[in-house]
Amino acid sequence: MLDTSRDPVPAPADVPPDVPVDAPGEEARGCLYALSQPPLMIFLGVIGCLLLVAAVHDLFVL
C-alpha cells in the first residue's frame, strides 16, 4: 500500500554518508539526454523526412 504520511524518510543504511541521498543516478536522466542519442535522432529524422515528402507530394503533385 502507498505510504502517504508526511514523516521524513530515513536515509538507507547501505549508502555511504558522504554521498547525497538525492544524487541523480543512471535512471534520472531527462529529455535532453534522450534526444542526444544518435539512434533516436536518426529515427526522428527519417520520420520527419517522410512527413516532408508526403507534404510536398500533397502540395505539388496532387
C-alpha distances in whole Angstrom, upper triangle without the diagonal:
4,6,9,12,15,16,18,16,18,20,20,23,24,25,29,29,32,29,27,23,23,26,26,25,27,24,24,27,28,30,34,33,32,35,37,37,40,39,37,40,42,40,40,43,44,42,44,47,47,46,49,51,50,51,54,55,54,56,59,60,59
4,6,9,12,14,15,14,16,18,18,22,23,24,27,27,29,27,25,21,20,23,23,23,25,22,22,25,25,27,31,30,30,33,35,35,38,37,35,38,40,38,38,42,43,41,42,46,45,44,47,50,48,49,52,53,52,54,57,58,57
4,6,9,10,12,11,14,16,17,20,22,22,25,25,27,25,23,19,19,22,23,23,25,22,22,25,26,29,32,31,31,34,36,36,40,39,37,39,42,40,40,44,45,43,44,48,48,47,49,52,51,51,55,56,55,57,60,61,60
4,7,9,11,11,15,17,19,22,24,24,27,26,28,26,23,20,19,23,23,24,26,24,23,26,26,28,31,31,31,34,36,37,40,40,37,40,43,41,40,44,45,43,44,48,48,46,49,52,51,51,54,55,54,56,59,60,59
4,6,9,10,13,16,18,21,23,23,26,25,27,25,23,19,19,23,24,25,28,25,24,28,28,31,33,33,34,37,38,39,43,42,40,42,45,44,43,46,48,46,47,51,51,49,52,55,54,54,57,59,58,59,62,63,62
4,6,9,12,15,18,21,23,23,25,23,25,24,21,18,18,21,23,24,27,25,23,27,27,30,32,32,33,36,37,38,42,42,40,42,45,44,43,46,48,46,47,50,51,49,52,55,54,54,57,59,58,59,62,63,62
4,6,9,12,15,18,21,20,22,21,23,22,19,16,17,21,23,24,27,25,24,27,28,31,33,33,34,37,38,39,43,43,41,43,46,45,44,48,50,48,49,52,53,52,54,57,56,56,59,61,60,61,64,66,65
4,6,9,12,15,18,17,19,17,19,18,16,13,14,17,19,21,24,23,21,25,26,29,31,31,32,35,36,37,41,41,39,41,44,44,43,46,48,47,47,51,52,50,53,56,55,55,58,60,59,60,63,65,64
4,6,9,12,15,14,16,15,18,16,14,11,12,15,17,19,22,20,19,23,24,28,30,29,30,33,34,35,39,39,37,39,42,42,41,44,46,45,46,49,50,49,51,54,54,54,57,59,58,59,62,64,63
4,6,9,12,11,14,13,15,14,13,10,12,15,18,19,22,21,21,24,26,30,31,30,32,35,35,36,40,40,38,41,44,43,43,46,48,47,48,51,52,51,53,56,56,56,59,61,61,62,65,66,66
4,6,9,8,10,9,12,11,10,7,10,12,15,16,19,19,18,22,24,28,29,28,29,33,33,33,37,38,36,39,42,41,41,44,46,45,46,49,50,50,52,55,55,55,58,60,60,61,64,65,65
4,6,6,9,10,13,11,11,8,11,13,15,15,18,18,18,22,25,28,30,28,29,33,33,33,36,37,36,38,41,40,40,43,45,45,46,49,50,50,52,54,55,55,58,59,60,61,64,64,65
4,6,8,9,12,12,13,11,14,16,18,17,20,21,21,25,28,31,32,30,32,35,35,35,39,39,38,41,43,43,43,46,48,48,49,52,53,53,55,57,58,58,61,62,63,64,67,68,68
4,6,9,12,11,12,11,14,15,17,15,18,19,20,23,26,30,31,28,30,33,33,33,36,36,36,38,41,41,41,44,46,46,47,50,51,51,53,55,56,57,59,61,61,63,65,66,66
4,6,8,7,9,8,11,11,14,13,16,17,17,21,24,27,28,26,28,31,30,30,34,35,34,36,39,39,39,42,44,44,45,48,49,49,51,54,54,55,57,59,59,61,63,64,64
4,6,6,9,9,13,12,15,15,18,20,20,22,26,29,30,27,30,33,32,32,35,36,36,38,41,41,41,44,46,46,47,50,51,51,53,56,56,57,59,61,62,63,65,66,67
4,6,7,9,12,12,16,16,20,21,21,23,26,30,30,28,31,34,33,34,37,38,38,39,42,43,43,45,48,48,48,51,53,53,54,57,58,58,60,62,63,64,66,67,68
4,6,9,12,11,15,15,19,21,20,22,25,29,28,27,29,32,31,32,35,37,36,38,41,41,41,43,46,46,47,49,51,51,52,55,56,56,58,61,61,62,64,66,66
4,6,9,7,11,12,15,17,16,18,21,25,25,23,26,29,28,28,32,33,33,34,37,38,38,40,42,42,43,46,47,47,49,52,52,53,55,57,58,58,61,62,63
4,6,5,9,11,15,16,14,17,19,23,23,22,25,27,27,28,31,33,32,33,36,37,36,39,41,41,42,45,46,46,47,50,51,51,53,56,56,57,59,61,61
4,6,9,10,14,14,13,16,19,22,23,22,24,27,27,28,31,32,31,33,36,36,36,38,41,40,41,44,45,45,47,50,50,50,53,55,55,56,58,60,60
4,6,9,12,12,10,13,15,19,20,19,21,24,24,25,29,30,28,30,33,33,33,35,38,37,38,41,42,42,43,46,47,47,49,51,51,52,55,56,57
4,6,10,11,9,11,14,18,18,17,19,22,22,23,26,28,26,28,31,31,31,33,36,36,36,39,41,40,42,45,46,46,48,50,50,51,54,55,56
4,7,8,5,8,10,14,15,13,15,18,18,19,23,24,23,24,27,28,27,30,32,32,33,36,37,37,38,41,42,42,44,46,47,48,50,52,52
4,5,5,8,11,15,16,13,15,18,18,18,21,22,21,24,26,26,27,29,31,31,32,35,36,36,38,41,41,42,44,46,47,48,50,51,52
4,6,7,10,13,14,11,12,16,15,15,18,19,18,21,23,23,24,26,28,28,29,32,33,34,36,38,39,39,42,43,44,45,48,48,49
4,6,9,12,13,11,11,15,15,15,19,19,18,20,23,22,22,25,27,27,28,31,32,32,34,37,37,38,40,42,42,44,46,47,47
4,6,10,12,10,11,14,15,16,19,20,18,20,23,23,23,26,28,27,28,31,32,32,34,37,37,37,40,42,42,43,46,47,47
4,7,8,6,8,11,11,12,16,17,15,17,20,20,20,22,25,24,25,28,29,29,31,33,34,34,37,39,39,40,43,44,45
4,6,6,7,9,10,12,16,17,14,15,19,19,18,20,23,22,22,26,27,27,28,31,32,32,34,36,36,37,40,41,42
4,5,5,6,9,10,14,15,12,13,16,16,14,17,20,19,19,22,24,23,24,27,28,28,30,32,33,34,36,37,38
4,5,5,6,9,12,14,12,12,15,16,14,16,19,19,19,22,24,23,24,27,28,28,30,33,33,34,36,37,38
4,5,5,7,11,12,11,11,15,16,15,17,20,20,20,23,25,25,26,29,30,30,32,34,35,36,38,39,40
4,5,6,9,10,8,9,12,12,12,15,17,17,17,20,22,22,23,26,27,27,30,31,32,33,35,37,37
4,5,8,9,7,7,10,11,10,12,15,15,15,17,19,19,20,23,24,25,26,29,30,30,32,34,35
4,6,9,8,7,11,12,12,13,16,17,17,19,21,22,22,25,26,27,28,31,32,33,34,36,37
4,6,6,6,9,10,11,12,15,16,17,18,20,21,22,24,26,27,28,30,32,33,34,35,37
4,5,5,6,9,10,10,12,14,15,16,18,20,21,22,24,25,26,28,30,31,32,33,35
4,5,5,6,9,10,11,12,14,15,17,18,20,21,23,24,26,27,29,30,32,32,33
4,5,5,6,8,10,11,12,14,15,17,18,20,21,22,24,26,27,28,30,31,32
4,5,5,6,9,10,10,12,14,15,16,18,20,21,22,24,25,26,28,29,30
4,5,5,6,9,10,10,12,14,15,16,18,20,21,22,24,26,27,27,29
4,5,5,6,9,10,11,12,14,15,17,18,20,21,23,24,26,26,27
4,5,5,6,9,10,11,12,14,15,16,18,20,21,22,24,25,26
4,5,5,6,9,10,10,12,14,15,16,18,20,21,22,23,25
4,5,5,6,9,10,11,12,14,15,16,18,20,21,21,23
4,5,5,6,9,10,11,12,14,15,17,18,20,20,21
4,5,5,6,9,10,10,12,14,15,16,18,19,20
4,5,5,6,9,10,10,12,14,15,16,17,19
4,5,5,6,9,10,10,12,14,15,15,17
4,6,5,6,9,10,10,12,14,15,15
4,5,5,6,8,10,11,12,13,15
4,5,5,6,9,10,11,11,13
4,6,5,6,9,10,10,11
4,5,5,6,9,10,10
4,5,5,6,8,9
4,6,6,5,7
4,6,6,5
4,6,6
4,6
4
